[in-house]
């Protein structure tokens, strides 16, 4: 038992940098810190320039008809949020999606739903003709293959994607002036104590808060809950008027670390017509059961749990 714990902690050390968390809903939200109340020409130019830098289209398998969504008509849409480990441990290769979430945004109900997906989910990797961990899709085929894989698993159209390189996490939280979280229990991680209850976090402490896993009674699912707290906190901060004061730092961090297939004009539409929905975020977690196969650990999603999540997302996208 002691030896197993030692191996676990050694594994945490080796991969701790790659466990950095996605603050992703902000991929949209940061990109659209633009023309709020007719900001000046310079800010407009800065935002457009950053949006152009972050734009990267995807070439996906299959028909695109059902994936088309008309944002100007205020139709609900989905976006796959990926935290990629390209920048972790000095990596420069494609990397894997260390964190995976699906967000649905409904401007009619003024609600957004953010669902965390177990990255080790055992599923078909669409376009690669194999069964593997879901997060390997990004390594095999980038955002496009990840979108196709998640789309088939969840049985909903995935309309857009946002990725963020892990190296930008601390800068991003600092750029919005820090965030507030409500910690469910006291713990200490990497020399920092986190008391129970509400507290303010800067980039460094937010990163630590999101990385702790082995002392959490809910394991990786508890860690993912803390990730969603951080996402919600950053989203609220960006949507507030305070978000404008640091807009250049936010844009710089985003331009260096975020990619999305949302165009500048689509971002403008989102800011104008979807803002209330971004400010009302509900969260959920798809849960699986661990199993070993050929010496590799995976998560198997029970059909009942999978249908529950599918139905919840479909309801939001109606």
N, C-alpha and C positions, 0 to 999 in steps of 0.2 A: 504493500500500500504506500509506504513512504517513498519507495523508489519510483512508483507510478506518479505520485504527486510531484516528485523532483523532475521527472521527465516532462510533465505538463508545464511546470514553471519555466523549464529551459526552453520549451517550445514557444511559450509566450514571449520570452526575451527575444528569440530569433525572429519572430514575426510581429512583434509589437508595433513596429512602425507601419506595417501593412494593415494593421487593424484600425487605422485612423478612419474616422467616420465621415460619412457624407452629410453635408448640410444642403441637401439638394433642392428641395422645393424652391430654395432661393435661386437655383439656376434660372428659373423663370423670373422670380421676383427681383433678382438683382439686375437681370437683363432689362427689366422694364421700369427701372428707376428712372424714368424719363419724363417727359412733358407733364408732370403733375402740376396742375394749375398754370400752364403756360410758362415754363421755365425759360431762361434765356437761351440765345442762339448757341453759346459756347457749350452749355450743358447738353443741348440737343445734339450738337456735333459729336461731343465726347461719347455720348451713349450710342449713337448710330455707329461710330467707329468701332466701339467695343463689340456691339452686336454683330457687325460684319466680321470681326475677328473670330468670334465664337461660332459662327454659322458653319455647319458641315453637314451636307446632305448624306443620305444613306441609300444604298441600292438593295432593296429587299426582294425576297422570294415571293412568288404568288401574285394574285390580283391585288391591286391597290384600291379598288372601288370602295370596298366596305371600310377601308381605313381613312377615306377622305372625310374631313370634317370642316364645316364652314364656320370659322370663328366669327366672321362678321355677322352671322345670323344667330350668334350666341348659342351655339350647339354645345352640349357637354363633350368633353374630350378626355383622353387618357394620356399619361406621359410616363415612360419608364425612367426611373432615376437610378443612376449607377455611380457608385464611388469606386474608382479604379485605382489599382495599386502600382501604376506605371512609375510614379515618382517615389515609391517606397524603397528603402534600402539601396538607394542609388540606381534603381532600375531605369532603363531607357527603352526596354522592349514593350510589346503590346500590353502585357500584364493581364490581370483578371479583375472581374468586378467584385471587389471586396464586400460591397454592400449593395443590395438590390431592393428597390421599393417601386410600387406602382401607385401613382396618384391619379384620381379621377376628379375632374373639376366641373361642377354643375352650376351655371349662372342663374338657372331658373329657381333652384332651391337655395342658392347662395351658400353652397357647401362644397368642401373638398374632402376627399377621403384618401388617407395615406396608409397603404398596407405594406408592411415589411414582409419580405419573402426569404425563407431560409436559403442561404447561398449554396448549401450542400444538398439541396433538393435533387433527388435522383429522377431524371426525366429525359425525354428525347431532346437531343440537340438538333434542332431543325436546320437542315442544310449541311449537316456533318455526318448523317447516317450512323449515329451512335447514341447510346444511353450513357449519361455521365452526370457529374455535378452541374447544376444549372449555371453556376458562375464561370464555368469553363467556356461557355458559349462566347464570351467576350474575347477570350484568348484565341479561340478558333476563327472567329469572324467579326469581331468588333461589335459596335452598337447594333448593326443590322441583324446579325445572328442572334444577339441577346433579345431583341425585340420580337423576332419571329418565334423564338423558343418560349418566351413568356406568354406571347399571344396564344400559342397553341395550348399551353398548359392551363391558362386561365379562361380560355374560350371567350375572350373579348378582343376587339381591335385595339392594338397599341398604336396610337396616332403619332406620338412624338417621343423623343428621348432627350435626356440631359445627362452628361457625364461631368464629373469633377475629379481632377487629379488630386490625390491625397496630399501632395505637398502644399496645397493652398489653404488647407483647413484652418490653421491657426490664424493666418492673416485675414481670412474671411470673417471670423468671429470678431477679431479686433477691429476690423474695418467698420463693423456696424456698432461699435462701442460696447461690446459685451452683450450677454444675454442673461435672462433669469430662468432658473429651473426649480422644480420642486422635487427634492431628493426623497425617495420613499424610506430610506434607511441610512444610517451612518456607516461610512467605510473610509478606509485609507488606501490610497493607491499611489505608488511611486513617490512616496514622501509627502503627499498632499492629503489632508483630512477633509472629508466632505460630510458635514453634519446633516442630520435629518432636517427636512423642511426647505423653505424657499431660500435661494442664495443667488448672488451674482457671479458669473463666470467670465473670465477673459479667454482669449484664444488658447493659451496653454492649459488652463484648468479645465476648459470645456473638452479639450482633446483627451485629457486624463479621465474625466468624468464619463466619456463615451467609450473608453477602451476597457475599463475593468469588467471582467467576466467571471473568473474562477471563484471569487468571494461572493458572487451574487447567487442567492438561493434558486433563482430561475435560470442560471447559466447564461447562455447566449441570448435567450429570449429576454432576459432582464436587461442585458446590454442593448438590445435592439429597442427596447422601450425607452431607455435613456437617449438613444439616438433620435427617436421621434420627438422627444422633449426638446432637444437641441434644434431640430429642424423647425418645430413650431415656434420656438423662441426667436430664432433668426428671422423667420418669415414675418412675425408680428413687428419686429424691430424695423425691418426694411419698409414695411407698409406704413409705418408711422411717419410723421413729418420729420422726426429726428434722422430718418434714413437719408434725407437730402444733405445733411451737414457734412457727411463723409463720402459723398457720392464718388469722388475721384479715387479714393482708396478702394472702394467697393469695385468700381469698374476696372481698376488696374489688376486687382486680384482675380476678378472674374475673367478678364481677357487672357490672362496667363494660364488659367487652370480649368476653364469650362468650355465644353463643346455642346452644341445643340442643333437640331434641324428646324428650330423656330426662327423664322426670318424677322427682320427688324419691323416690318409692317404688322406681322402677326403679334409681336410683342406689344406694339402700340395698342392693338385691339384688345389684348388681354388686360393691359393696364386700365383701359377705359371701361370695358364691359364685364370683366371677370374679377375685379378687385375685391368686391365684397365676399365672393366665394373663397378667395385666397386667405381672407381674414378669418374664416370659420372652418378650421381644419379638424376633422375627426380622424382617429388613428385606429389601426387594427394590426394584428399579427397572424399570419398563417403559420400553423405549427405542424411539425412532423414528428416522427419517431426515429431515433437513431438506429442504424444497423451497419454491420460490417460486410464487405464483399471484396474478396481478393486482397485483404489487408488494408482496405481503404474504408473510411467512415463516410456514410451518407445519411440523408434524412429522407424517410419515406412519408409521403403525405397520404393520410387516410382519405378514401373517396368521399366520405361524409364531410370531412373538414374542407376538402377541395371544393366541393359543391357549395358549402356555406360561403366561402370567399368569392367564388364565381358569382353566386346570386347577389351578394352584397355589391360587388362592382357593377354588375349588370343593372341593378336598380339605380345606381348613381348615374349610369350612362343612358338611361332610358330617354 
